[in-house]
Structure formats: C-alpha cells, structure tokens
Amino acid sequence: AARGYGGAWCQAWQRGAGFPNLATRGQRAVACNARGGAVPAGKCGLAPWVPVVGLEVHAQISSNSKLFSGSQVQFSAPPNSLVSFFDASLPGTLPVLNRRCVEAAVMTGLALNCSINKKSLFDRKHYFYADLPAGYQITQQRVPIAVNGSLSYTLCIGNKMSQMVTKTVRIKQIQLEQDSGKSLHDDTRSQTLVDLNRAGIGLMEVVMEPDMCCGEEAAAAVRELQLILQTLGSSQAVMAEGQLRVDANVSVHHPGERYGVRTEVKNINSLRFLAKAVDYEIQRQIEELEKGGTILNETRAFDSKLGCTVPMRDKEGKQDYRFMPEPNLPPLILYDAKSLPANMNHQQVVNIDWIHERLPDLPSVKRAKLVEHYGILPEHSFTLLNEDGLTEFFENVVKQTQMKPKKVIGWILNDMLGYLKQHSLTVKESPVSYFLLADLLNLLEKKEISSTAAKQVLAELWKGEGKTPLEIVKEKKLELLRDQKELEEICQVVIDGQENE
C-alpha cells in the first residue's frame, strides 16, 4: 500500500497537483535560500520550514586489489570472475589489510581538514543479505581513521554565475569499510542472481553533518568532494560506475524547534538525481506535515523516471547490527614524523606527515591559480574545473595561440562547451582538438577572418573531416579583404546595381 501511495503521489506531483516543480535551478535556489535556509510556508500559512540535509558518501578507493584480499578490482568484469576465497567467505580465510587503501583514506582525511587517528579499530556490522556471504561487513564503527573535518563548496544564487556564495559542511568522520556484492533481481523468473566481483572492494565512507538545506547545496558539496577525490587519486569517483554513491538524510522543522523525523534516500548515483531527490523529499515532508500527517523514519529510494522518492523499508524498529570488534584484525596504527621509531621499516608503516607533504594542489587552490595567472573571472575557473579535461584544454590553447586568455575563455566556454553539451560529449571525445582551435583563434587574432567567419569555421571543424582551419577558410572563401582597390570595385558594383533599379 505504501508503494502504491508513493507512486501515485509521485505521478500527481509530476502533473503539478500539489507540489511546485523544484527541478530547475532558479526554483531550487528559492527553496534553498543560500543566505538563510528557510522554505516559505504552504497554503495553511504556518511559520516557514527549515530543511535539514546530511549526507553519507561512499567512495570506492582507487586500488588494484580489494580491501582485505588480493582479488583484482575491475569494472564490468564477467560476473564472479574476481572473487577470492576470502571474498566468498570460505571457512578459514583471514583478512589482510591493503596498505594502499589506508594511504588513500589518510590522504582524503588530510585534504578534508580531518584529524587522523593514529589508532583506529575495525568492527563487524552484522546483517544478512544474499550478496554478503559472511553475514557481516567489516567497517569502523567505534574509532574511524579520520574525524572532525570540513569541506568548503561554492554555489550560485539564482541563475547568475557572478553571484556565488561559499559554504562549509562539517565532516563527522571518514571510515574504511568493505563493499558488498551485487544482487540482480530477475522478476520474470522470480529469482535473484548474485555477483561477488564487488564484494570486498575498499570503500571510504565520508559522513557529513546535517549542515545543508536543499538539493543544490547537497549536489555542490558532493561535486566538490568528487573533484578532491579525483585530484588526490584516492578514488576515480565516477558515479555512473558506482564508484561514488550517496545516501541523503532529510528532515524539516519550524525555526526554534527540534529537528523533525528524518528519512534516508539511499544509493543516489548522480548529482542531478541527488538535487532532485533532496528537493522532492523536502517538499513531500512539508506537504505531509501541513495537512496533518506524520513523517515516518524510513528508508526511501529515488525513482529517476518518475522524479520522486518511494518507500523501501521502515526504520521505526531499529535494526540491531550487533557491532563487535573484528577479531581477525589488530588495531590500525599510523605514525607521524615524531612518533616514528628510528628502527622501524618505513615500507611497513603509514607516515601521516609523509603523505601530507605530497598532497597535490586541491581544486580551490587550482581555481585561485587560474584566476591569478590568466586573469579570468572566478566563476569561469569553476566551470573549467567542473568539466573533466577542460582546464588542460584551455591551458593548451592559451599556449598555442596569440589571443589573450580572457578572449580564449569565451570561445571555450560559450562555443566549444556548447557543442560538447549539445552532442553529449566529453572534452576528450571532442573532434576539435586544442591545436585546431588554437589555429582558428590565431587566424582571428591576425584579422585574417572575422569572428562570424570563425564561428562558421568552428562549425565545419566540428564535422571532423580532418581539414585545418586555414583549408576551410580558403575553401569557403572566408578571408577578410584587405585590398582597397578590390573593395572599391565591389562597392561600385553594388552602387551600380542600386542605380539600375
């Protein structure tokens, strides 16, 4: 009955019966109110509602092997082809901790301003499901590897890129844990198939405090985290491949009152879906409360086709995971320069200071350097970093052309990026390479062609026929005329034609 209610409600909402459509950026900004966080009251005229959003982000660690076994990690491998005896939980098998996964978690914790615990513990979290052969997950419940951090992110106010606000979300903790397998439900044959390739892959769970107030904020925070992980190399964080999965906890309350009952929207695998799921859930809860209903403490899923959340299971009766210390793993001990014993083998320990010294420039630093070095606008630096490979493309064009960076950025963001979005291509898939665009901009800068002609040439280059900008200019006769005599002759022909009429 609950599922039927959710589906019908969702379809009605899509038709516009009851809920405003919060899918557009401008309307989400109204709901979010980046400076405050309150959502206006509905028809009944009560005080404004305050939405509260907290996130749990599971990032797959970029490692050749799994967290506790030597099995290879590879996306879309044949089912059950990458499963060790330990992954299948055969009797007598024992976990062996992967050093690379520990270093990735420490690196991520440092980048997120966390305190790294020199001693952390592993625990067993018991629950029973077909894709968890051991009947428990090894995680870090009591003492995780990193705690008390922060993540700064930036979002736009309304539709204007120039009006940007920077906000900060607190990071409660980062914990290491193993992934489960994957269940494939075949409704036609009434059976479930299990693929254990993913079982045991190392995860970092990043737990964010409930400091956000709308879908746009949640998506902006996760996007910044994604960029940081990719910059560090600690996770590839490709959401389409399940390497970054988000659980959103959402509640609403009146100002000055206690937080409301929260719901959890599980396993969101897209930034766009995350924003929609959170906004829908906020509006659903407000609508339910204003008509006198109650919010259930339940787990929900986001239906991307219907654009709404639907019930999965209730959490009223708290599940007993029977946490217990993992008996087969000793405490994880980390060191820094001060605590590292003189006779210790450096290859067998993890040195926090050594990792800290080798942290690359984070996205915020990269943006500042782009603005300072090239004189571009801050909002343009965000776009460059948000599109994978676009920063390198821009810098390569600047190196190869005589045009000033401020002009180059316009061509890349307005024209090149427009073509890419139109054809759903990434920068690396573009048929127009950086040196072809640089050649085109050089022709424009030397005033051999007009800007209108340059756009025509770019359209031809986009066809990918292997022609150079100069060849297209000559073929289409797009050169600017500089011979005064030739220009006078053309003008005279036009004048003569007018007189004859």
Solvent accessible surface area in square Angstrom, and as a share of the most:
residue,aa,sasa,rsa
1,A,131,1.02
2,A,59,0.46
3,R,147,0.54
4,G,51,0.49
5,Y,113,0.43
6,G,2,0.02
7,G,16,0.15
8,A,62,0.48
9,W,33,0.11
10,C,0,0.00
11,Q,84,0.37
12,A,22,0.17
13,W,27,0.09
14,Q,98,0.44
15,R,180,0.66
16,G,54,0.52
17,A,63,0.49
18,G,46,0.44
19,F,9,0.04
20,P,63,0.40
21,N,87,0.45
22,L,14,0.07
23,A,35,0.27
24,T,72,0.42
25,R,107,0.39
26,G,24,0.23
27,Q,80,0.35
28,R,31,0.11
29,A,17,0.13
30,V,102,0.58
31,A,9,0.07
32,C,1,0.00
33,N,64,0.33
34,A,12,0.09
35,R,195,0.71
36,G,61,0.59
37,G,3,0.03
38,A,33,0.25
39,V,9,0.05
40,P,84,0.53
41,A,34,0.26
42,G,35,0.34
43,K,205,0.87
44,C,69,0.41
45,G,61,0.59
46,L,86,0.43
47,A,53,0.41
48,P,59,0.37
49,W,14,0.05
50,V,36,0.20
51,P,3,0.02
52,V,12,0.07
53,V,0,0.00
54,G,4,0.04
55,L,0,0.00
56,E,45,0.20
57,V,0,0.00
58,H,29,0.13
59,A,0,0.00
60,Q,26,0.12
61,I,2,0.01
62,S,33,0.21
63,S,19,0.12
64,N,137,0.70
65,S,29,0.19
66,K,1,0.00
67,L,0,0.00
68,F,3,0.01
69,S,18,0.12
70,G,72,0.69
71,S,13,0.08
72,Q,99,0.44
73,V,29,0.17
74,Q,95,0.42
75,F,117,0.49
76,S,95,0.61
77,A,13,0.10
78,P,92,0.58
79,P,96,0.60
80,N,76,0.39
81,S,59,0.38
82,L,28,0.14
83,V,47,0.27
84,S,32,0.21
85,F,147,0.61
86,F,38,0.16
87,D,10,0.05
88,A,33,0.26
89,S,41,0.27
90,L,81,0.40
91,P,132,0.83
92,G,80,0.77
93,T,42,0.24
94,L,115,0.57
95,P,12,0.08
96,V,111,0.64
97,L,49,0.25
98,N,22,0.11
99,R,96,0.35
100,R,79,0.29
101,C,0,0.00
102,V,2,0.01
103,E,33,0.15
104,A,0,0.00
105,A,0,0.00
106,V,0,0.00
107,M,33,0.15
108,T,0,0.00
109,G,0,0.00
110,L,28,0.14
111,A,8,0.06
112,L,1,0.01
113,N,99,0.51
114,C,13,0.08
115,S,62,0.40
116,I,25,0.13
117,N,37,0.19
118,K,90,0.38
119,K,111,0.47
120,S,0,0.00
121,L,36,0.18
122,F,6,0.03
123,D,1,0.00
124,R,36,0.13
125,K,48,0.20
126,H,24,0.11
127,Y,57,0.22
128,F,159,0.66
129,Y,119,0.45
130,A,65,0.51
131,D,13,0.07
132,L,12,0.06
133,P,59,0.37
134,A,39,0.30
135,G,6,0.06
136,Y,43,0.16
137,Q,18,0.08
138,I,2,0.01
139,T,3,0.01
140,Q,0,0.00
141,Q,88,0.39
142,R,115,0.42
143,V,49,0.28
144,P,8,0.05
145,I,0,0.00
146,A,0,0.00
147,V,30,0.17
148,N,112,0.57
149,G,8,0.08
150,S,32,0.21
151,L,5,0.02
152,S,63,0.41
153,Y,5,0.02
154,T,28,0.16
155,L,9,0.05
156,C,10,0.06
157,I,40,0.20
158,G,22,0.21
159,N,119,0.61
160,K,122,0.52
161,M,76,0.34
162,S,81,0.53
163,Q,83,0.37
164,M,53,0.24
165,V,36,0.21
166,T,91,0.53
167,K,50,0.21
168,T,75,0.44
169,V,1,0.00
170,R,133,0.49
171,I,2,0.01
172,K,102,0.43
173,Q,28,0.12
174,I,0,0.00
175,Q,16,0.07
176,L,0,0.00
177,E,7,0.03
178,Q,17,0.08
179,D,7,0.03
180,S,22,0.14
181,G,0,0.00
182,K,98,0.42
183,S,21,0.14
184,L,77,0.38
185,H,113,0.51
186,D,30,0.16
187,D,129,0.67
188,T,128,0.74
189,R,169,0.62
190,S,102,0.66
191,Q,78,0.35
192,T,61,0.35
193,L,96,0.48
194,V,48,0.28
195,D,21,0.11
196,L,26,0.13
197,N,15,0.08
198,R,69,0.25
199,A,6,0.04
200,G,5,0.05
201,I,12,0.06
202,G,2,0.02
203,L,4,0.02
204,M,0,0.00
205,E,17,0.07
206,V,0,0.00
207,V,25,0.14
208,M,6,0.03
209,E,41,0.19
210,P,52,0.33
211,D,50,0.26
212,M,4,0.02
213,C,11,0.07
214,C,1,0.01
215,G,0,0.00
216,E,13,0.06
217,E,0,0.00
218,A,0,0.00
219,A,16,0.13
220,A,19,0.15
221,A,0,0.00
222,V,0,0.00
223,R,45,0.16
224,E,14,0.06
225,L,0,0.00
226,Q,15,0.07
227,L,15,0.07
228,I,10,0.05
229,L,0,0.00
230,Q,75,0.33
231,T,34,0.20
232,L,17,0.08
233,G,34,0.33
234,S,0,0.00
235,S,1,0.01
236,Q,105,0.47
237,A,0,0.00
238,V,54,0.31
239,M,15,0.07
240,A,94,0.73
241,E,64,0.29
242,G,18,0.17
243,Q,13,0.06
244,L,0,0.00
245,R,33,0.12
246,V,0,0.00
247,D,3,0.01
248,A,0,0.00
249,N,20,0.10
250,V,1,0.00
251,S,5,0.03
252,V,3,0.02
253,H,18,0.08
254,H,31,0.14
255,P,72,0.46
256,G,90,0.86
257,E,102,0.46
258,R,220,0.80
259,Y,132,0.50
260,G,28,0.27
261,V,75,0.43
262,R,113,0.41
263,T,0,0.00
264,E,14,0.06
265,V,0,0.00
266,K,48,0.20
267,N,95,0.49
268,I,5,0.03
269,N,77,0.39
270,S,27,0.17
271,L,44,0.22
272,R,149,0.55
273,F,45,0.19
274,L,0,0.00
275,A,3,0.02
276,K,56,0.24
277,A,0,0.00
278,V,0,0.00
279,D,2,0.01
280,Y,2,0.01
281,E,0,0.00
282,I,5,0.02
283,Q,26,0.11
284,R,14,0.05
285,Q,1,0.00
286,I,5,0.03
287,E,59,0.27
288,E,26,0.12
289,L,52,0.26
290,E,34,0.15
291,K,127,0.54
292,G,67,0.64
293,G,24,0.23
294,T,104,0.61
295,I,15,0.08
296,L,94,0.47
297,N,39,0.20
298,E,12,0.06
299,T,1,0.01
300,R,8,0.03
301,A,28,0.22
302,F,31,0.13
303,D,43,0.23
304,S,53,0.34
305,K,184,0.78
306,L,46,0.23
307,G,11,0.11
308,C,0,0.00
309,T,0,0.00
310,V,26,0.15
311,P,15,0.10
312,M,71,0.32
313,R,130,0.47
314,D,90,0.47
315,K,63,0.27
316,E,107,0.48
317,G,63,0.60
318,K,193,0.82
319,Q,100,0.45
320,D,106,0.55
321,Y,66,0.25
322,R,123,0.45
323,F,78,0.32
324,M,76,0.34
325,P,74,0.47
326,E,7,0.03
327,P,87,0.55
328,N,62,0.32
329,L,21,0.11
330,P,100,0.63
331,P,61,0.38
332,L,20,0.10
333,I,80,0.41
334,L,3,0.01
335,Y,40,0.15
336,D,23,0.12
337,A,69,0.54
338,K,195,0.83
339,S,49,0.32
340,L,29,0.14
341,P,51,0.32
342,A,112,0.87
343,N,144,0.74
344,M,58,0.26
345,N,73,0.37
346,H,117,0.52
347,Q,149,0.66
348,Q,140,0.62
349,V,15,0.09
350,V,11,0.06
351,N,28,0.15
352,I,16,0.08
353,D,51,0.26
354,W,131,0.46
355,I,7,0.04
356,H,102,0.46
357,E,130,0.59
358,R,131,0.48
359,L,43,0.21
360,P,55,0.34
361,D,58,0.30
362,L,38,0.19
363,P,1,0.01
364,S,68,0.44
365,V,63,0.36
366,K,78,0.33
367,R,18,0.06
368,A,62,0.48
369,K,106,0.45
370,L,8,0.04
371,V,45,0.26
372,E,150,0.67
373,H,139,0.62
374,Y,30,0.12
375,G,34,0.32
376,I,6,0.03
377,L,95,0.47
378,P,72,0.45
379,E,24,0.11
380,H,50,0.22
381,S,1,0.01
382,F,34,0.14
383,T,30,0.17
384,L,0,0.00
385,L,21,0.10
386,N,57,0.29
387,E,46,0.20
388,D,103,0.53
389,G,17,0.17
390,L,1,0.01
391,T,21,0.12
392,E,102,0.46
393,F,16,0.07
394,F,0,0.00
395,E,51,0.23
396,N,45,0.23
397,V,0,0.00
398,V,25,0.15
399,K,151,0.64
400,Q,100,0.45
401,T,16,0.09
402,Q,120,0.54
403,M,8,0.04
404,K,144,0.61
405,P,34,0.21
406,K,137,0.58
407,K,115,0.49
408,V,0,0.00
409,I,6,0.03
410,G,24,0.23
411,W,26,0.09
412,I,0,0.00
413,L,26,0.13
414,N,114,0.59
415,D,28,0.15
416,M,2,0.01
417,L,18,0.09
418,G,34,0.33
419,Y,53,0.20
420,L,4,0.02
421,K,119,0.50
422,Q,135,0.60
423,H,86,0.38
424,S,103,0.66
425,L,62,0.31
426,T,75,0.43
427,V,17,0.10
428,K,160,0.68
429,E,100,0.45
430,S,19,0.12
431,P,52,0.33
432,V,0,0.00
433,S,32,0.21
434,Y,75,0.28
435,F,111,0.46
436,L,32,0.16
437,L,0,0.00
438,A,1,0.00
439,D,64,0.33
440,L,0,0.00
441,L,0,0.00
442,N,24,0.12
443,L,20,0.10
444,L,29,0.15
445,E,62,0.28
446,K,99,0.42
447,K,143,0.60
448,E,64,0.29
449,I,2,0.01
450,S,41,0.27
451,S,60,0.39
452,T,93,0.54
453,A,7,0.06
454,A,0,0.00
455,K,100,0.42
456,Q,91,0.41
457,V,0,0.00
458,L,1,0.01
459,A,40,0.31
460,E,37,0.17
461,L,7,0.04
462,W,25,0.09
463,K,125,0.53
464,G,47,0.45
465,E,104,0.47
466,G,76,0.73
467,K,67,0.28
468,T,56,0.33
469,P,1,0.01
470,L,83,0.41
471,E,91,0.41
472,I,4,0.02
473,V,2,0.01
474,K,124,0.53
475,E,99,0.44
476,K,95,0.40
477,K,169,0.72
478,L,31,0.15
479,E,84,0.38
480,L,77,0.39
481,L,83,0.41
482,R,162,0.59
483,D,79,0.41
484,Q,131,0.58
485,K,142,0.60
486,E,75,0.33
487,L,72,0.36
488,E,97,0.43
489,E,96,0.43
490,I,81,0.41
491,C,73,0.44
492,Q,93,0.41
493,V,105,0.61
494,V,87,0.50
495,I,89,0.45
496,D,58,0.30
497,G,32,0.31
498,Q,119,0.53
499,E,132,0.59
500,N,134,0.68
501,E,173,0.77
